Amino acid sequence: MDAFTGTFTQQEPIPEEAIEAAVAVMRGGRLHRYNTEPGEIAPAAQLEEAFAAYQGAKYCLACASGGYALSVSLRAAGVEPGDKVLTNGFTLAPVPGAIAAVGAEPVLVEITRDLVIDLDDLARKIDASGARVLMLSHMRGHLADMEALCALCDDHGITLIEDCAHTMGAKWNGRPSGGFGLAGCFSTQTYKHINSGEGGLLTSDDPDFMARAIMMSGSYMLYERHRAAPAPETFATIRLETPNMSGRMDNLRAAILLPQLATLDANAARWNARYEAIAARLSRVNGLYMPYRPPEEFFVASSIQFLAPGMAPEACERFVARMKDMGVELKWFGAEDPVAFTSNHRSWHYMPAQDLPQTDATLATLFDMRLPLTFSVEDCAHIADLIATDREGT
Ligand SMILES: *Cc1c(COP(=O)(O)O)cnc(C)c1O
């Protein structure tokens, strides 16, 4: 079989409409979100309004990055230095990083082999840690049973903050991810579901929380220029009590993102068609396990994962190397030393080491692959054939 020649990190171009909007912002020179003419609504404020509507959320804040949205949401939720914050043992570095950024201590919860948080371990760690906040990472777009998770959080008085970096556009039982707890945190970094290079979006229905987040983001006393924001009265004392930790989004990025929101759902369908082409083939290969996707889960498959249970570390390494020779860029989460964008709790030395045998056993044979929309469905079938042929030949 011929090697694959596509580029796994090549996203689609920014839509022409978005390029024109960006050029218009540059021509105007008003790139700062509070640099508006009388009556003008800044693109940043327009984006917040549009994304709040998309999510069915009351409020939205556009900010500098997904990681910023995460750390600001912890601060605005009242997390203080020394507090413990629960999070998945399988996530990317910005999540434990956001917890560390506020001086809190991550308490890592096991994941299942279906790559979602283990609710039994979550219940145990809620009791054992005394943590009051769960920063749930929908890592690689896999959604836990959100009704069961929310019931558990409610029973124990746990505040839920969702990391939706991989679930923009995804839903559980028809309800958008990011809408289940106090806050949803999204990223608009190039490899996520809409692309402004860098950027983040934070949504919530809680007025005090959002007022604090807006003040923290660096709104000075200009919060009335926001549209998807709580009423000005909400800011009466918050505006004086909340430190400014600059992390605003600028109008240029917002202008690039606005037109992309309109095609997000259509793109989700395109991603999922690519996913299906690969999943259908790989699910028939002996020795590979595709994480279960429950019918309640509507996912957005900007990537795909599979496990090879029982495969030894050296065999995993050789498999990745053979696939690379065939042009297929697989990431392996079991490597001793994390590579590129992979991440493993054992390499987060700034926090107490934690024992996660079930997570480690899962990551030991977990493979991960990007599915950029620049690949056609046929490309994906080709990639699946290359992987399947390798596994069937061993
Ligand atoms: C990308 C990412 C983030 C953070 O997003 P940035 O915009 O890059 O700061 C958070 N969580 C996960 C799981 C991510 O992949």
The ligand as a Tripos MOL2 file, in Angstrom:
@<TRIPOS>MOLECULE
LIG
   15    15     1     0     0
SMALL
NO_CHARGES

@<TRIPOS>ATOM
      1 C1         -5.5990   23.4410   24.0340 C.3       1 LIG1
      2 C2         -6.1120   22.9850   25.3250 C.ar      1 LIG1
      3 C3         -6.3650   23.8550   26.3840 C.ar      1 LIG1
      4 C4         -5.9250   25.2950   26.4320 C.3       1 LIG1
      5 O1         -6.0670   26.0240   25.3420 O.3       1 LIG1
      6 P1         -5.0240   27.1950   24.9010 P.3       1 LIG1
      7 O2         -5.9340   28.0840   24.1490 O.co2     1 LIG1
      8 O3         -3.9500   26.5660   24.0990 O.co2     1 LIG1
      9 O4         -4.5330   27.8380   26.1600 O.co2     1 LIG1
     10 C5         -6.9650   23.3510   27.5160 C.ar      1 LIG1
     11 N1         -7.3070   22.0580   27.6140 N.ar      1 LIG1
     12 C6         -7.0540   21.1830   26.6340 C.ar      1 LIG1
     13 C7         -7.4500   19.7640   26.8230 C.3       1 LIG1
     14 C8         -6.4420   21.6120   25.4610 C.ar      1 LIG1
     15 O5         -6.1690   20.7350   24.4880 O.3       1 LIG1
@<TRIPOS>BOND
     1     1     2 1
     2     2     3 ar
     3     2    14 ar
     4     3     4 1
     5     3    10 ar
     6     4     5 1
     7     5     6 1
     8     6     7 2
     9     6     8 1
    10     6     9 1
    11    10    11 ar
    12    11    12 ar
    13    12    13 1
    14    12    14 ar
    15    14    15 1
@<TRIPOS>SUBSTRUCTURE
     1 LIG1         1 GROUP 0 **** ****
